[in-house]
């Protein structure tokens, strides 16, 4: 029953430089590397969790999947993150990013991918 009580307190999308905010819109022309930062709650102390992060485009296709294990957890509230770089070829529209543990969604977030310059 490892990690069955784990939940996510919060999740945010930021650039590598974390300003504490949450980006709702991403400019694909600037090819940003996005960080999906999730704070887990009731993480199992002394264990590591196998996490999967899925980045899904507007058509519902999983474009990128991060599979990783956390470091050994030493506190119940455990911050984790996954990264993905967007580029000019990334589909514009509403994307979803999800963090999963054993197939269970811990947190998900939707955001817009646009050409920020073109919309000014």
C-alpha positions in Angstrom: 0.0 0.0 0.0 2.8 2.3 -0.8 1.6 5.8 -1.5 -2.1 5.1 -1.3 -2.7 8.1 0.9 -0.6 10.4 -1.3 -2.5 13.4 -2.7 -1.4 16.7 -4.2 -1.9 19.9 -2.3 -1.1 22.1 -5.2 0.4 22.2 -8.7 1.8 25.1 -10.7 3.4 25.7 -14.1 6.4 27.9 -14.1 9.5 28.6 -16.1 12.8 27.2 -14.7 13.1 30.4 -12.7 10.2 30.0 -10.3 8.5 33.3 -9.5 5.9 31.6 -7.2 3.2 32.1 -9.8 1.3 29.8 -12.2 1.6 30.4 -15.9 -1.7 30.0 -17.8 -0.4 30.9 -21.2 2.8 29.7 -22.9 4.5 31.4 -25.8 5.6 28.5 -28.1 7.8 30.9 -30.1 10.1 31.5 -27.2 10.6 27.7 -26.8 10.3 27.7 -23.0 11.1 24.8 -20.8 8.1 24.5 -18.5 8.3 23.1 -15.0 5.2 21.5 -13.6 5.7 21.8 -9.8 3.5 19.7 -7.6 3.5 19.5 -3.8 2.6 16.1 -2.6 0.9 15.5 0.8 1.1 12.4 3.0 4.1 11.1 1.0 5.6 7.9 2.5 8.7 8.8 4.6 11.7 6.7 3.7 10.3 5.5 0.4 10.5 6.9 -3.1 7.5 7.2 -5.4 7.4 6.2 -9.1 5.6 9.1 -10.8 4.5 9.6 -14.4 3.8 13.0 -15.9 1.8 13.3 -19.1 1.7 16.4 -21.3 -1.4 16.2 -23.6 -2.0 18.4 -26.6 -5.4 19.9 -27.6 -6.2 16.8 -29.7 -5.8 14.6 -26.6 -2.5 13.0 -27.7 0.1 12.5 -25.0 3.1 14.3 -26.6 5.5 13.7 -23.8 5.7 11.4 -20.8 8.1 11.8 -17.9 8.7 8.6 -15.9 10.8 9.1 -12.8 11.2 8.1 -9.2 11.4 10.7 -6.5 14.4 10.8 -4.2 14.0 9.1 -0.9 11.2 11.1 0.8 12.1 12.7 4.1 9.0 14.8 4.8 5.3 14.3 4.4 4.9 17.4 2.2 7.1 16.6 -0.7 7.7 18.9 -3.7 8.3 17.3 -7.0 8.5 18.5 -10.6 8.6 17.4 -14.3 9.9 19.4 -17.2 9.0 19.7 -20.9 10.3 22.1 -23.5 7.7 23.6 -25.9 8.7 24.9 -29.3 7.3 26.6 -32.4 6.0 23.2 -33.6 4.0 22.6 -30.4 0.3 22.6 -31.2 -1.5 25.8 -30.2 -4.6 25.5 -28.0 -5.5 24.1 -24.6 -3.1 21.5 -23.2 -3.3 19.4 -20.1 -0.5 18.2 -17.8 -1.1 15.4 -15.3 0.9 13.8 -12.5 0.1 10.2 -11.9 1.0 7.6 -9.3 0.2 4.0 -10.2 -2.3 5.2 -12.8 -4.1 7.5 -10.4 -4.2 11.2 -11.2 -2.7 13.2 -8.3 -3.0 16.5 -10.0 -3.8 18.0 -13.4 -3.7 21.4 -14.9 -4.8 23.0 -18.2 -3.0 25.8 -19.9 -2.9 27.6 -23.3 -0.1 27.3 -25.8 -0.2 30.3 -28.2 1.9 32.7 -30.2 2.0 35.5 -27.7 3.5 37.9 -30.3 0.8 37.2 -32.9 -2.0 37.9 -30.4 -0.8 41.3 -29.4 
